[in-house]
Amino acid sequence: MKSITYRIAVACLLFTIFGCKNTNAEKQENVRTTINEISNLDFDKILKINEYVYGVSDHGDFFTTSYDAGVYYDPKNGNDLGNLVTFLVPKDFLFFQKQLKYIKDGEPEPLEEYINKLSIEEYKKLFDIYVFLVDKKYLISTPGYDSQYNYTEKYQTDVYQYKNKSWNKIDSFVVNSEEERLKEPQWRYYFIEKKTKEVQTAFFDSISKLKIDDSWYRDYIVSLDSYEPNYNYNYLISFSKDSAYIVERPLKDLMLAYQSKDTLFLYHQKSLLSGSNYLKNKQIPEVKIVKIKDKYYVSSEVFDLKNSISTKPEKYGFLVSQND
């Protein structure tokens, strides 16, 4: 089993390598974009060949069949299409928050086990599915080697998405040189980054249009006693129609609010943590405020100072000071 730390290191290495190159991969001449080109290829049959593992993104994480080559061309075992890698990007930005019961000590293995038990129809319902395919016509048999097939000198990677009950080719990357071969993983990386960003943006756009009751617009002061004598922690959450932020928090990113009955959630738009911190829900949401009659209760990872504070949270969180 690979830990989240290992996976984050892999992702960071990829980002470091690719970051030195042109990040505008989608604008290069060898990228051919095709919109809604319906394919007759049946990718359903390969969705359950390999298991999925948790993957890291800056905007909202995903599952993938591999960090390297994915599912190899192997007609005898069900893959008669070519070499391919599949990505499952949650349609719901809060997917990982809603699956916290599968997270054990910050490790993703129980969640991966749950994902790998889902049916193909459940995948289609919960995820945007992207398959990166190097067609078998671009593969050369290499018997006696670790890999049974190698790529032809010139080939292309096509991206297929399941949408509107069919598989559609939506993008391609053409490789005509060694330089382009090295750029292909970069293009793939930024393609998935773009798709996770679209899910995040759609979520924030949706909650930004929702009405917030005027009673929530105020300052919230939380005072926490310290184990150290003559010392305590004071947090001020300032929420107005123009902005929402924690005054003592070094993050510059403002937060967006979402009201659900008697609960207010505050989300960061940009300063989301990735990897293990994302998975453990460190900033999703950053703050939850519950209103019970005329009292407000605040809970947040910011206040999770178990070794430093003596104040214990009540059922709904820490009570907001009444003299604010």
C-alpha positions in Angstrom: 0.0 0.0 0.0 1.2 3.5 -0.8 0.7 6.2 1.8 -0.7 9.6 1.0 2.7 11.1 1.7 4.2 8.9 -1.1 1.5 9.9 -3.5 1.8 13.6 -2.7 5.6 13.3 -3.3 4.9 11.7 -6.7 2.5 14.5 -7.6 4.8 17.2 -6.4 7.7 15.6 -8.4 5.5 15.6 -11.5 4.5 19.2 -10.9 8.1 20.2 -10.4 9.2 18.6 -13.6 6.3 19.9 -15.7 6.4 23.4 -14.1 9.7 24.1 -15.7 8.1 23.7 -19.1 5.5 25.6 -21.0 2.3 25.3 -18.9 0.1 26.3 -21.9 0.2 22.8 -23.2 -3.3 23.0 -24.6 -2.2 25.8 -26.9 0.6 23.8 -28.6 0.1 22.8 -32.2 0.2 19.0 -31.4 -2.9 19.3 -29.3 -6.0 18.7 -31.4 -9.3 19.5 -29.7 -12.4 17.7 -30.8 -15.8 18.5 -29.3 -18.5 15.8 -28.9 -17.1 13.4 -31.3 -19.1 10.3 -30.4 -17.0 7.1 -30.4 -18.0 3.6 -31.1 -15.4 2.3 -28.7 -16.7 0.5 -25.6 -14.8 1.7 -22.6 -17.2 0.2 -20.1 -15.4 -3.2 -20.3 -12.1 -1.7 -19.1 -13.4 0.4 -16.2 -13.0 -2.5 -13.8 -9.9 -4.2 -15.0 -7.5 -2.3 -12.7 -8.1 -1.0 -9.2 -8.3 2.7 -8.6 -6.0 4.7 -6.2 -6.4 8.1 -4.7 -4.8 11.0 -6.6 -3.8 14.5 -5.6 -5.0 17.7 -7.2 -4.7 21.3 -6.2 -8.4 21.9 -6.7 -10.2 18.7 -5.8 -8.8 15.2 -5.8 -9.7 12.2 -7.9 -9.1 8.4 -8.4 -7.0 6.9 -11.2 -6.0 3.5 -12.4 -2.3 4.3 -12.0 0.4 6.9 -11.6 2.3 5.5 -14.6 1.1 3.4 -17.6 -2.4 2.5 -16.3 -4.0 -0.5 -18.1 -1.7 -2.2 -20.7 -3.0 -3.5 -24.0 -3.9 -7.2 -23.2 -6.6 -8.7 -25.4 -6.6 -12.0 -23.5 -7.6 -10.2 -20.3 -10.2 -7.9 -21.7 -8.3 -4.8 -23.0 -8.3 -5.0 -26.8 -8.2 -1.2 -27.2 -4.6 -0.1 -26.4 -2.7 1.4 -23.5 -5.0 3.5 -21.3 -5.2 5.4 -18.0 -8.6 6.2 -16.5 -9.4 9.1 -14.1 -12.5 9.4 -12.0 -13.2 13.0 -11.0 -16.1 13.5 -8.5 -19.0 15.5 -9.9 -19.7 16.7 -6.4 -16.9 19.0 -5.0 -17.8 17.9 -1.5 -17.5 14.2 -2.4 -14.5 13.6 -0.1 -16.1 15.5 2.8 -19.1 13.2 2.5 -17.0 10.0 2.6 -15.0 10.8 5.7 -16.3 7.6 7.4 -13.9 5.7 5.0 -10.9 7.7 6.0 -8.9 5.9 8.7 -6.0 7.9 10.4 -5.7 10.0 7.3 -5.0 7.1 5.0 -7.0 6.5 1.8 -7.0 2.7 1.6 -10.5 2.1 3.1 -11.9 4.8 0.7 -10.1 3.1 -2.2 -11.6 -0.2 -1.2 -15.1 1.4 -1.2 -14.5 2.9 -4.7 -13.3 -0.3 -6.1 -16.4 -2.1 -5.0 -18.7 0.3 -6.9 -20.4 -0.8 -10.1 -19.8 0.8 -13.5 -23.2 2.4 -13.3 -22.3 3.9 -9.9 -19.0 5.3 -11.4 -21.0 7.0 -14.2 -23.4 8.5 -11.6 -20.8 9.8 -9.2 -17.9 10.7 -11.4 -16.8 12.4 -14.6 -14.9 9.6 -16.3 -11.9 10.4 -18.5 -10.0 7.7 -20.4 -6.6 8.5 -22.0 -6.0 6.0 -24.8 -3.0 5.2 -27.0 -4.8 3.1 -29.6 -3.4 -0.4 -30.3 -2.5 0.7 -33.9 0.3 2.7 -32.3 1.8 -0.3 -30.4 4.6 -2.6 -31.5 5.0 -6.0 -30.0 8.3 -6.4 -28.0 8.4 -10.0 -26.8 11.0 -10.8 -24.2 10.9 -7.3 -22.6 9.2 -6.2 -19.3 6.6 -4.4 -21.4 5.0 -6.6 -24.2 4.4 -3.5 -26.4 6.2 -0.3 -27.2 4.9 2.9 -28.9 5.5 3.5 -32.6 7.8 6.5 -33.3 4.8 8.6 -34.0 1.5 8.2 -32.1 -1.2 10.1 -30.4 -3.1 10.0 -27.1 -6.8 10.5 -27.3 -9.1 11.6 -24.3 -12.6 10.1 -24.1 -15.3 11.2 -21.6 -18.5 9.5 -20.7 -21.3 12.0 -21.2 -24.9 11.9 -22.2 -24.9 8.1 -22.2 -22.1 7.8 -24.7 -18.3 7.9 -25.0 -17.0 11.1 -26.7 -13.5 11.9 -27.9 -12.9 15.4 -26.5 -9.1 16.0 -27.0 -5.9 14.5 -28.5 -2.2 15.0 -28.2 0.0 14.1 -31.2 3.5 12.9 -30.7 5.9 13.3 -33.6 9.2 13.7 -31.7 11.1 12.8 -28.5 10.4 16.3 -27.2 6.7 15.9 -27.7 6.8 12.5 -26.1 8.2 14.1 -22.9 5.5 16.8 -23.1 2.6 14.3 -23.3 2.5 13.6 -19.5 2.5 17.4 -18.9 -0.5 17.8 -21.1 -2.3 14.9 -19.3 -1.5 16.4 -15.9 -2.8 19.8 -16.7 -5.9 18.4 -18.4 -7.0 16.7 -15.1 -6.0 19.8 -13.2 -8.3 21.8 -15.4 -11.2 19.4 -15.0 -10.9 19.4 -11.2 -10.8 23.2 -11.2 -14.0 23.3 -13.3 -15.8 21.2 -10.6 -14.5 23.5 -7.8 -15.4 26.7 -9.8 -19.0 25.4 -10.4 -19.4 24.7 -6.7 -18.4 28.1 -5.6 -20.4 29.8 -8.4 -23.5 27.9 -7.2 -23.2 28.8 -3.5 -22.2 32.4 -4.2 -25.7 33.0 -5.7 -27.6 31.6 -2.7 -29.3 33.9 -0.2 -27.9 34.4 3.3 -30.2 35.6 6.1 -29.2 39.0 7.5 -28.9 37.6 11.0 -25.7 35.9 10.1 -23.9 39.1 9.1 -21.9 39.9 12.3 -18.6 39.3 14.0 -18.0 36.1 15.9 -15.5 36.1 18.8 -14.3 32.8 20.2 -12.2 32.8 23.4 -10.4 29.7 24.3 -8.5 29.1 27.6 -5.0 27.9 27.5 -3.2 25.3 29.7 -0.6 28.0 30.2 -1.4 30.5 33.0 -2.5 34.0 32.1 -2.8 33.1 28.4 -5.7 32.4 26.1 -6.6 32.2 22.4 -9.0 34.7 20.9 -10.4 34.3 17.3 -12.4 36.9 15.4 -14.5 35.7 12.4 -15.7 38.8 10.5 -18.6 38.1 8.2 -20.3 40.9 6.2 -22.1 41.1 2.8 -18.7 42.1 1.3 -16.3 39.6 2.9 -15.8 36.7 5.3 -12.5 35.9 6.9 -10.7 34.9 10.2 -8.8 38.0 11.3 -5.9 36.0 12.9 -5.6 33.6 10.0 -2.5 34.3 7.8 -4.3 33.1 4.7 -5.3 36.0 2.5 -8.0 34.2 0.7 -11.5 35.4 1.5 -14.2 32.8 2.2 -17.6 32.1 0.6 -20.6 31.4 2.8 -23.3 28.8 2.4 -26.4 28.7 4.6 -28.3 25.4 5.3 -31.2 26.2 7.7 -29.6 27.0 11.1 -26.0 26.3 10.0 -23.5 28.5 8.1 -20.5 27.1 6.3 -17.5 29.2 5.2 -15.4 27.8 2.4 -12.0 28.9 1.0 -12.0 29.4 -2.7 -8.2 29.3 -3.4 -6.3 28.4 -0.3 -7.4 24.8 -0.2 -4.9 22.3 1.1 -4.2 19.2 -1.0 -3.2 15.7 -0.2 -3.6 14.3 3.4 -4.8 17.7 4.6 -7.5 17.9 1.9 -8.6 14.3 2.6 -8.8 15.0 6.4 -11.1 17.9 5.7 -8.8 20.6 7.1 -10.4 23.4 5.2 -13.6 22.0 3.7 -15.3 23.8 5.1 -13.0 26.1 7.0 -15.6 27.1 9.5 -19.1 25.9 10.6 -21.3 28.1 12.6 -24.5 26.8 14.2 -27.3 29.0 15.5 -29.4 27.6 18.4 -32.1 30.2 19.5 -30.1 33.3 20.3 -26.7 31.6 20.7 -24.0 30.8 18.1 -21.5 27.9 18.2 -18.4 27.8 16.0 -16.3 24.8 15.0 -13.2 24.8 12.8 -9.9 23.0 12.4 -8.3 26.3 13.2 -9.4 25.8 16.8 -8.2 22.2 17.0 -5.5 22.9 19.6 -6.0 19.8 21.8 -2.6 20.0 23.4 -2.8 23.8 24.0 -6.3 24.7 25.1 -8.3 23.6 28.2 -11.7 24.8 26.9 -13.9 21.9 25.7 -16.3 22.4 22.8 -20.0 21.9 23.5 -22.3 19.8 21.4 -22.4 22.2 18.5 -18.9 23.7 18.9 -17.4 26.5 20.9 -19.8 29.1 22.2 -19.4 32.6 20.7 -18.8 35.3 23.3 -22.0 37.2 24.1 -20.4 40.6 24.6 -19.4 41.0 21.0 
